[in-house]
């Protein structure tokens, strides 16, 4: 992580400098935010005369008068008849039919798309991002939303993450009359970045789900007073009031009717967008199905064993073996799907696996040993699983196994330097390949789990007793490995329980709040002092939280953990594994907030004592079940440290795994309790 985040910011900063300086963020007359203060409808001719027989738009016709309650205030920006439109984003206006998409639709943005995303899509040097964004099967459950406002709003009416309500000035509502969740509100956090309100959902939205983003008269200008409705909003109200479902009314009148039925008067609505989220977990669940079929037809097995006896009395040996791994991802490319939407195997790779085996006479249960799959941190490798963790967990009877993620350890081309390794995994200019480096690494762990079944009769210490209990398999991820393992445990039901150490979710939060935070702050300071007219930080925010987050969503563990308890993915067959999340409250590497994202996504409670509130319930330790424990530190991967907190972190993980092994329910303790 040391060089990746600064490098990413450097690339984004260079892209900003390549822009032509026209950010189209003003409200000048040529911009569609300029709502003239007339009463014209959607037509271009507004003669306001009394002649009913001409071709002009006469305001003396029979439609009911719009009940404007704020005639003198600024109009809240909302125009459907301009190019580009001035509408909230995301918005299903910017999707197209696609029979090859699993949702039947695909996102499509370009220079005519509503700002601010349309501004980015208009830049040819950002085409690599726009092209990747246009592969989305629907809108992001995690990326920011953008509400054009024009005149800066005050605090009155802004949404609060802890208590969303339809009386807020802005709210996000699930819209599905056939669902018991119809009307569910998602908490939002709001930040003003002129001329838009940037909105962040407080936890991931549901997949393949229709939502309404609504701004109401409860939102008020900072300068006091009120917002009035734009001409487009008045037209939509008239269409609703007259049951007109032609033109824009065909789309919006039914929505306004549903909102009215929920007690939200259409005359109180100042802006409106409807959008549908994509299906981001599908490909990985399909990959598991493909791998299961392959393993059933030709079970994977390990070969070329190398056994190294260990001098620690708790360990019998470390060992290495290889196995053939099917790889979906072409070198430098993205996953390809067949006609049924299933990932295609591109090639095979011989991958080494690293094992540690307990000493048979030094653990409470003897053989065979339950197995703990370990996934390492970023730019580490499978050997990160080392003493004292391996010896301490061996004393509790666990064998361990790990493999390298793509572009790590033995899977990195010889001679590749640190920058080369960064670009190998974080393929910045090929974001779909970047996304699929995550997904491929998870798929490789799925195949490892299937390969473990071949160890049922293996007896490495040659004492006549099999060494591995292939029916009791657990997983542990540290840092980057926790992102992979959080996804793995949400898709693959063949894990008894999961432990996530130094864990976070929402990939762009990790970038913004982690090691790169100081660089963001520095850029913002430079902008304020030296370049006040250049929206550098706005550009970085848009690229990260608007585009990259959406592109990377299929690889973000938050979107998978969001299913774990609420509605397990079909691949889980109804199984809900138990998960222990462990993290540092002010993690210097991934940022403390990313731990909150993971916790809220999954919906489990925080374990007391709590350093800061993640926005979920809190329970006392010891606690049996899934939960999130914070250490009051900024240190990152504690479980490998030799200090007091490192000892406590290992004790907590091992106690959790051991109690789950003994009782079927893991217990999360406060390891620092006196």
C-alpha positions in Angstrom: 0.0 0.0 0.0 3.0 2.3 0.6 3.3 3.4 -3.0 0.0 2.3 -4.6 -2.2 5.0 -3.2 0.1 8.0 -3.9 0.6 6.5 -7.4 -3.1 6.3 -8.0 -3.5 10.0 -6.9 -0.6 11.0 -9.1 -2.3 9.4 -12.1 -5.7 11.0 -11.3 -4.0 14.4 -10.8 -2.2 14.1 -14.1 -5.6 13.3 -15.8 -7.1 16.4 -14.2 -4.3 18.5 -15.6 -5.0 17.0 -19.0 -8.6 18.4 -18.9 -9.4 21.5 -20.9 -10.5 23.5 -17.9 -14.2 23.5 -18.8 -15.9 21.8 -15.9 -19.3 23.1 -16.9 -20.1 23.6 -13.2 -21.5 27.1 -13.4 -25.1 28.3 -13.8 -24.6 30.6 -16.7 -27.4 31.2 -19.2 -26.1 28.7 -21.6 -26.3 26.0 -18.9 -29.6 24.2 -18.4 -29.5 25.1 -14.7 -30.8 28.5 -15.8 -34.5 28.3 -15.2 -36.1 31.4 -16.6 -38.7 32.8 -14.2 -41.6 32.2 -16.6 -44.5 29.9 -16.5 -43.9 28.1 -19.8 -44.5 24.5 -20.2 -42.3 22.1 -22.0 -42.7 23.8 -25.4 -40.1 26.2 -26.9 -42.7 28.9 -27.8 -44.3 30.8 -24.9 -46.3 33.7 -26.2 -48.6 33.9 -23.2 -51.4 35.3 -25.4 -55.1 34.5 -25.5 -55.1 32.9 -29.0 -56.1 29.3 -28.7 -55.8 28.6 -32.4 -52.1 29.4 -33.0 -49.1 27.1 -32.7 -47.8 28.8 -29.6 -47.9 27.6 -26.0 -50.7 29.5 -24.3 -50.9 29.7 -20.6 -54.7 30.2 -20.6 -55.5 26.5 -21.3 -57.4 24.3 -19.0 -54.7 22.5 -17.0 -54.9 23.2 -13.3 -52.7 25.9 -11.9 -49.5 24.7 -10.2 -49.7 25.4 -6.5 -46.4 27.2 -6.1 -45.7 28.2 -2.5 -42.4 29.9 -3.2 -42.8 32.3 -6.1 -39.8 34.5 -5.3 -37.2 31.9 -4.4 -34.5 30.4 -6.6 -35.5 27.4 -8.7 -34.1 24.1 -7.7 -32.2 22.8 -10.7 -34.3 20.3 -12.6 -34.7 20.4 -16.4 -35.8 17.4 -18.6 -35.8 19.3 -21.9 -32.3 20.6 -22.1 -29.1 19.0 -23.5 -27.7 17.8 -21.3 -30.6 17.3 -18.9 -30.3 18.7 -15.4 -31.5 15.8 -13.3 -30.3 13.8 -10.4 -27.8 11.0 -11.1 -27.9 8.0 -11.2 -31.0 7.9 -13.4 -32.6 5.2 -15.6 -32.8 7.8 -18.3 -29.1 6.8 -18.9 -29.6 3.1 -19.5 -30.2 1.2 -22.7 -31.7 -2.2 -23.5 -29.1 -5.0 -23.8 -30.3 -8.6 -24.3 -26.8 -9.8 -23.3 -27.0 -8.1 -19.9 -28.3 -10.3 -17.0 -30.6 -7.4 -16.0 -31.7 -6.8 -19.6 -30.3 -3.3 -19.5 -26.9 -1.5 -19.4 -25.8 1.9 -18.2 -24.8 4.3 -21.0 -23.2 7.7 -20.3 -21.6 10.2 -22.7 -21.1 13.9 -23.1 -24.9 14.4 -23.2 -25.4 12.8 -19.8 -26.3 15.0 -16.8 -23.4 16.5 -15.0 -21.2 15.8 -13.2 -20.7 12.3 -14.7 -21.5 13.7 -18.2 -18.6 16.1 -17.8 -16.2 13.3 -17.2 -17.7 11.2 -20.0 -17.1 14.0 -22.4 -13.3 13.9 -21.9 -11.7 11.6 -24.4 -8.7 11.0 -22.2 -11.1 9.5 -19.6 -12.5 7.1 -22.2 -11.0 4.1 -20.5 -13.1 4.9 -17.4 -16.3 5.7 -19.4 -16.0 2.5 -21.4 -15.7 0.5 -18.3 -18.5 2.3 -16.6 -20.8 1.6 -19.6 -20.4 -2.1 -19.0 -22.4 -1.8 -15.8 -25.7 -3.9 -15.7 -27.3 -1.2 -13.6 -26.2 1.6 -11.2 -23.9 1.2 -8.3 -25.1 0.2 -4.8 -22.2 2.1 -3.3 -21.2 5.1 -5.5 -22.2 8.6 -4.7 -25.4 10.3 -6.0 -25.5 13.8 -7.4 -28.5 16.2 -6.9 -28.3 19.4 -8.9 -29.4 22.3 -6.7 -28.0 25.5 -8.1 -28.1 27.8 -5.1 -26.3 26.3 -2.1 -28.7 24.6 0.4 -28.5 25.1 4.2 -28.5 22.5 6.9 -32.3 22.6 7.1 -33.7 19.5 5.4 -30.4 17.8 4.7 -30.6 14.0 5.3 -29.1 12.5 8.3 -27.5 9.0 8.2 -29.0 7.9 11.5 -32.7 8.7 10.9 -33.9 8.8 7.3 -37.5 10.1 6.8 -39.7 11.2 3.9 -39.9 14.5 5.6 -36.2 15.1 4.8 -35.3 17.5 2.1 -33.8 14.6 0.2 -34.6 10.9 0.6 -33.9 7.6 -1.1 -36.7 5.1 -1.2 -37.0 1.6 -2.5 -39.7 1.5 -5.1 -41.3 -1.9 -5.7 -45.0 -2.3 -5.1 -44.7 -6.1 -5.3 -42.0 -6.2 -2.6 -42.6 -6.2 1.2 -39.6 -3.8 1.3 -41.4 -1.2 -0.8 -40.9 2.2 0.8 -37.7 1.2 2.6 -35.5 4.3 3.1 -31.7 4.2 2.8 -29.8 6.6 5.1 -27.8 9.2 3.2 -24.9 11.5 4.1 -24.7 14.8 2.2 -21.9 17.1 1.2 -22.2 20.3 -0.9 -19.9 20.6 -3.9 -21.3 23.5 -6.0 -23.6 23.3 -7.8 -24.6 19.8 -6.7 -25.4 18.0 -3.5 -23.2 14.9 -3.3 -25.0 12.1 -1.5 -23.5 8.9 -0.1 -25.6 5.9 0.8 -24.8 4.8 4.4 -24.7 1.1 3.4 -24.9 -0.7 0.1 -28.2 -0.6 -1.8 -29.9 -3.8 -2.7 -29.1 -5.4 -6.1 -31.5 -5.4 -9.1 -33.7 -3.0 -7.2 -35.6 0.1 -8.3 -35.1 3.3 -6.2 -36.4 6.8 -6.2 -34.2 9.7 -5.3 -36.4 12.7 -4.3 -35.8 16.3 -3.3 -38.6 18.1 -1.6 -39.5 21.6 -0.3 -38.1 20.7 3.1 -34.7 21.5 1.5 -34.0 25.2 1.9 -31.4 27.6 0.6 -28.5 28.5 2.8 -29.4 32.2 2.3 -32.9 31.5 3.9 -36.2 31.4 2.1 -37.2 28.5 -0.1 -36.7 26.8 -3.5 -39.4 27.1 -6.2 -40.2 24.4 -8.7 -38.6 24.5 -12.1 -40.7 24.6 -15.3 -40.0 20.8 -15.9 -41.2 20.0 -12.4 -44.3 22.0 -12.9 -45.0 20.2 -16.1 -44.6 16.8 -14.4 -47.1 18.0 -11.7 -49.6 19.0 -14.4 -49.2 15.6 -16.1 -49.9 13.9 -12.8 -52.8 16.1 -11.9 -54.4 15.5 -15.3 -53.6 11.8 -15.6 -51.5 12.5 -18.6 -49.1 9.6 -19.2 -47.7 10.8 -22.5 -44.3 12.3 -23.1 -42.4 12.7 -19.8 -45.7 11.9 -18.0 -45.4 8.3 -19.2 -42.4 7.9 -17.0 -43.0 10.2 -14.1 -46.8 10.3 -13.5 -46.9 6.7 -12.2 -44.0 7.6 -9.9 -45.7 10.7 -8.6 -48.9 8.7 -8.0 -47.0 6.1 -5.9 -45.3 8.9 -3.9 -48.7 10.5 -3.4 -50.1 7.2 -2.1 -47.2 7.2 0.5 -48.2 10.6 1.7 -45.7 12.7 -0.3 -47.7 15.4 -2.2 -46.3 15.9 -5.7 -46.4 19.7 -5.3 -43.8 19.2 -2.6 -41.4 17.5 -4.9 -38.7 19.6 -6.6 -36.5 17.0 -8.2 -36.9 13.3 -8.9 -34.9 10.4 -10.3 -35.6 6.8 -10.6 -32.8 4.3 -11.1 -32.2 0.5 -10.9 -29.1 -1.1 -9.3 -27.1 -3.6 -11.2 -26.5 -7.3 -10.5 -22.9 -7.2 -9.2 -22.6 -10.5 -7.4 -23.9 -12.7 -10.3 -20.6 -13.5 -12.1 -18.8 -14.7 -9.0 -21.7 -17.0 -8.0 -21.7 -18.3 -11.5 -17.9 -18.9 -11.3 -18.5 -21.0 -8.2 -21.0 -23.1 -10.1 -18.5 -23.6 -12.9 -15.8 -24.6 -10.5 -18.1 -27.0 -8.6 -19.0 -28.7 -11.9 -15.3 -28.9 -12.9 -14.3 -30.4 -9.6 -17.1 -33.0 -9.7 -15.9 -34.1 -13.2 -12.2 -34.0 -12.4 -11.4 -33.4 -8.7 -8.3 -31.2 -8.1 -5.4 -32.6 -6.1 -2.1 -31.6 -4.8 1.2 -32.8 -6.1 5.0 -32.3 -5.6 4.9 -32.3 -1.8 7.9 -30.8 0.0 7.8 -31.3 3.8 10.1 -29.4 6.1 10.1 -30.6 9.8 9.7 -27.8 12.3 11.7 -27.3 15.4 8.8 -25.8 17.4 7.2 -28.6 19.5 3.7 -27.4 18.6 4.3 -27.8 14.8 5.1 -31.1 13.0 6.2 -29.4 9.8 5.6 -26.8 7.1 4.9 -28.1 3.7 4.4 -26.9 0.1 2.6 -28.6 -2.7 1.2 -27.5 -6.1 -2.1 -27.8 -7.8 -3.5 -26.8 -11.2 -5.9 -23.8 -10.9 -8.4 -22.9 -13.7 -8.1 -19.2 -14.4 -11.0 -17.2 -15.8 -9.1 -14.0 -16.4 -7.0 -13.5 -19.6 -3.6 -11.9 -19.0 -4.2 -8.2 -18.9 -7.9 -8.6 -19.6 -11.3 -9.0 -18.0 -13.5 -12.1 -17.5 -15.4 -13.3 -20.5 -18.8 -14.8 -20.2 -20.5 -17.5 -22.3 -24.0 -17.3 -23.8 -25.5 -18.3 -20.5 -23.5 -15.6 -18.6 -21.1 -18.0 -17.0 -17.4 -17.1 -16.8 -15.1 -18.9 -19.3 -11.9 -20.6 -18.2 -9.1 -18.9 -20.1 -6.1 -21.0 -19.1 -4.6 -23.0 -16.2 -1.9 -22.1 -13.8 0.3 -24.2 -11.5 0.0 -22.6 -8.1 2.0 -23.5 -5.0 0.1 -23.9 -1.7 1.8 -23.5 1.7 0.7 -25.6 4.7 1.5 -25.7 8.4 0.7 -28.9 10.4 0.4 -29.2 14.1 2.3 -31.8 16.1 -0.1 -34.7 16.9 0.9 -34.9 20.5 0.8 -31.1 21.2 -2.9 -30.2 20.6 -6.1 -31.1 22.5 -7.8 -33.2 19.9 -5.2 -35.1 17.9 -5.8 -35.9 14.2 -7.3 -35.1 11.7 -6.9 -31.4 12.0 -9.5 -28.8 11.0 -8.1 -26.5 8.3 -7.8 -22.7 8.3 -7.4 -21.1 4.8 -5.4 -17.9 5.1 -5.3 -15.1 2.7 -2.5 -12.6 3.0 -2.3 -8.8 2.9 -1.5 -6.5 0.0 1.9 -7.1 -1.5 2.7 -9.8 1.0 2.4 -13.5 0.2 1.3 -16.8 1.6 4.3 -16.9 4.0 2.8 -14.0 5.9 1.1 -16.8 7.9 4.0 -17.2 10.2 4.9 -17.7 13.9 3.8 -16.8 16.4 0.3 -17.1 14.8 1.0 -20.5 13.2 2.5 -22.0 16.4 -0.3 -20.6 18.6 -3.1 -21.9 16.4 -1.3 -25.2 15.9 -1.5 -25.6 19.7 -5.3 -25.4 19.3 -5.3 -28.1 16.7 -5.6 -26.2 13.4 -3.6 -26.8 10.2 -3.3 -23.9 7.9 -3.0 -23.4 4.2 -2.5 -20.4 2.0 -1.9 -19.4 -1.6 -0.7 -16.2 -3.3 -3.3 -13.9 -4.8 -2.7 -12.8 -8.4 0.4 -10.6 -8.8 1.7 -11.7 -5.4 4.5 -14.0 -4.2 5.2 -16.9 -6.6 2.6 -15.6 -9.0 4.5 -12.4 -9.7 6.8 -12.5 -12.7 10.5 -12.8 -11.7 12.3 -9.4 -11.5 9.1 -7.4 -11.1 9.7 -4.4 -8.9 7.4 -2.8 -6.4 5.9 -0.3 -8.9 5.5 -3.2 -11.4 3.6 -5.2 -8.8 1.3 -2.3 -8.2 0.5 -2.0 -11.9 0.2 -5.7 -12.2 -2.7 -5.9 -9.7 -4.1 -2.4 -9.8 -4.3 -2.0 -13.5 -5.3 1.6 -13.4 -5.8 2.1 -17.1 -7.7 -1.2 -17.5 -10.2 -0.9 -14.6 -12.2 -4.0 -15.6 -8.9 -6.0 -15.4 -8.3 -4.4 -12.0 -11.7 -5.4 -10.9 -11.2 -9.0 -12.1 -7.9 -9.4 -10.3 -10.0 -9.3 -7.1 -12.6 -11.6 -8.4 -10.1 -14.1 -9.8 -8.2 -14.2 -6.5 -11.5 -15.1 -4.8 -12.2 -17.7 -7.4 -8.8 -19.2 -6.8 -9.6 -19.5 -3.1 -12.8 -21.3 -4.0 -10.8 -23.8 -6.1 -8.4 -24.2 -3.2 -11.3 -25.2 -0.9 -12.4 -27.8 -3.5 -8.8 -29.1 -3.8 -8.7 -29.6 0.0 -11.2 -32.5 -0.4 -8.4 -34.5 -1.9 -6.6 -34.5 1.4 -9.1 -36.7 3.3 -6.7 -39.6 3.4 -3.4 -37.8 3.3 -1.0 -38.8 6.1 2.1 -36.6 5.9 3.5 -37.6 9.3 3.1 -41.3 8.4 1.5 -42.3 11.7 -1.4 -44.1 10.1 -3.9 -41.3 10.8 -5.1 -38.8 8.2 -3.9 -35.3 8.9 -6.7 -33.2 7.5 -10.3 -32.9 8.5 -11.7 -31.7 5.1 -15.2 -31.4 6.5 -14.2 -28.6 9.0 -12.7 -25.7 7.0 -12.4 -22.2 8.3 -11.1 -19.0 6.6 -9.0 -16.0 7.8 -8.1 -13.0 5.8 -5.8 -10.1 6.9 -6.1 -6.6 5.4 -6.3 -7.1 1.6 -7.0 -10.8 2.4 -10.0 -9.8 4.5 -11.6 -8.1 1.4 -11.2 -11.4 -0.5 -12.3 -13.6 2.4 -15.4 -11.4 3.1 -16.5 -12.0 -0.4 -15.5 -15.7 -0.3 -17.5 -16.3 2.9 -20.6 -14.6 1.3 -20.5 -16.7 -1.8 -19.1 -20.2 -0.9 -21.0 -22.1 1.8 -18.2 -24.6 2.5 -16.7 -22.6 5.3 -17.6 -23.3 9.0 -16.9 -19.7 10.0 -14.8 -16.7 8.8 -12.4 -14.3 10.6 -11.6 -10.9 9.1 -8.5 -9.2 10.6 -7.6 -5.6 9.8 -10.8 -5.6 7.8 -12.5 -2.9 5.7 -14.9 -2.6 2.8 -15.9 0.0 0.2 -12.7 0.1 -1.9 -12.8 3.9 -2.5 -13.2 4.5 1.2 -10.0 2.6 1.8 -8.3 4.8 -0.8 -9.7 8.1 0.5 -9.5 7.4 4.3 -6.4 5.3 4.4 -2.8 6.0 3.6 -3.7 8.4 0.9 -5.7 10.7 3.2 -2.7 13.0 3.8 -2.2 13.3 0.1 -5.9 14.3 -0.4 -5.6 16.8 2.3 -2.4 18.2 0.8 -4.0 18.6 -2.7 -7.0 20.3 -1.1 -4.7 22.7 0.7 -2.8 23.5 -2.5 -6.1 24.0 -4.3 -7.4 26.4 -1.7 -4.2 28.5 -1.4 -2.8 28.5 -5.0 -5.5 27.3 -7.4 -8.9 28.4 -5.9 -10.5 28.3 -9.3 -9.5 24.8 -10.2 -11.8 22.0 -8.9 -9.1 19.5 -8.4 -10.6 17.8 -5.3 -14.0 17.7 -7.0 -12.5 15.9 -9.9 -10.8 13.4 -7.7 -14.0 12.8 -5.7 -16.0 12.3 -9.0 -13.5 9.8 -10.4 -13.1 7.8 -7.2 -16.6 7.9 -5.7 -18.6 8.4 -8.9 -16.9 6.2 -11.5 -14.2 3.9 -10.0 -16.4 2.7 -7.1 -19.2 1.7 -9.6 -16.7 -0.1 -11.9 -15.1 -2.0 -8.9 -18.5 -2.8 -7.3 -18.5 -6.5 -8.5 -15.2 -6.9 -6.6 -16.2 -5.0 -3.4 -16.8 -7.2 -0.4 -19.4 -4.7 0.9 -21.8 -5.8 -1.9 -21.4 -9.5 -1.0 -21.5 -9.0 2.8 -24.7 -7.0 2.3 -26.4 -10.3 1.3 -24.8 -12.4 4.0 -27.5 -12.0 6.7 -30.3 -10.1 5.0 -30.8 -12.4 2.0 -28.0 -15.0 1.4 -27.0 -15.4 -2.2 -28.4 -18.5 -3.9 -25.0 -20.1 -3.9 -25.1 -20.2 -0.1 -28.1 -22.6 -0.1 -29.6 -20.7 2.9 -26.4 -21.1 5.0 -25.3 -18.0 7.0 -21.8 -18.4 8.3 -20.6 -16.7 11.4 -18.1 -13.9 10.9 -15.7 -12.1 13.4 -14.6 -8.7 12.2 -11.5 -7.3 13.9 -10.0 -3.9 13.1 -8.2 -0.8 14.3 -10.4 2.1 15.1 -8.0 4.6 13.3 -6.3 2.2 10.9 -3.4 4.0 9.3 -3.4 1.9 6.2 -7.1 1.3 5.2 -8.7 4.0 7.4 -11.0 3.5 10.3 -14.2 4.3 8.3 -13.7 1.3 6.0 -14.3 -0.9 9.1 -17.6 0.8 9.6 -18.6 0.2 6.0 -17.9 -3.5 6.4 -19.9 -3.7 9.6 -22.9 -1.8 8.3 -22.9 -3.8 5.0 -23.1 -7.0 6.9 -25.4 -5.7 9.6 -23.8 -7.3 12.7 -23.3 -5.5 16.0 -20.2 -3.8 17.4 -18.6 -5.5 20.4 -18.1 -3.3 23.5 -16.0 -1.4 24.4 -16.6 0.7 21.3 -14.0 3.3 20.2 -16.4 5.0 17.7 -19.9 4.2 16.7 -20.2 2.5 13.3 -23.9 3.1 13.1 -25.1 -0.4 14.2 -26.2 -1.9 17.5 -23.8 -2.6 20.3 -23.4 -5.7 22.5 -21.3 -6.6 25.5 -18.4 -9.0 25.3 -18.2 -12.0 25.4 -20.6 -12.3 22.6 -21.6 -15.5 20.7 -22.3 -14.7 17.0 -21.0 -12.4 14.3 -19.7 -9.0 15.4 -17.1 -6.2 15.0 -14.4 -5.5 17.6 -12.3 -2.3 17.5 -8.8 -2.0 18.9 -8.1 1.6 20.0 -5.0 2.0 17.8 -3.9 3.1 14.3 -1.7 0.0 13.9 -2.8 -2.1 10.9 -2.2 -5.9 10.8 -2.1 -6.6 14.6 -2.3 -10.4 14.5 1.4 -10.6 13.3 2.7 -8.1 15.9 4.6 -9.1 19.0 3.4 -6.3 21.3 0.5 -6.4 23.7 -2.1 -5.6 21.1 -0.8 -8.2 18.7 -1.0 -10.9 21.4 -4.5 -9.7 22.2 -5.6 -9.8 18.5 -4.3 -13.4 18.1 -5.9 -14.5 21.3 -9.3 -13.1 20.1 -9.1 -14.8 16.6 -7.9 -18.1 18.0 -10.5 -18.1 20.8 -13.2 -17.4 18.3 -12.2 -20.2 16.0 -11.6 -22.7 18.8 -15.0 -22.0 20.4 -16.7 -22.4 17.1 -14.9 -25.7 16.6 -16.0 -26.9 20.0 -19.5 -25.5 20.3 -20.6 -24.6 16.7 -20.9 -21.0 17.7 -17.8 -18.8 18.0 -17.4 -16.5 21.0 -15.9 -13.0 20.5 -14.1 -11.8 23.6 -12.7 -8.5 24.7 -9.0 -9.7 24.9 -8.0 -6.5 26.8 -10.5 -6.9 29.6 -8.9 -7.0 33.0 
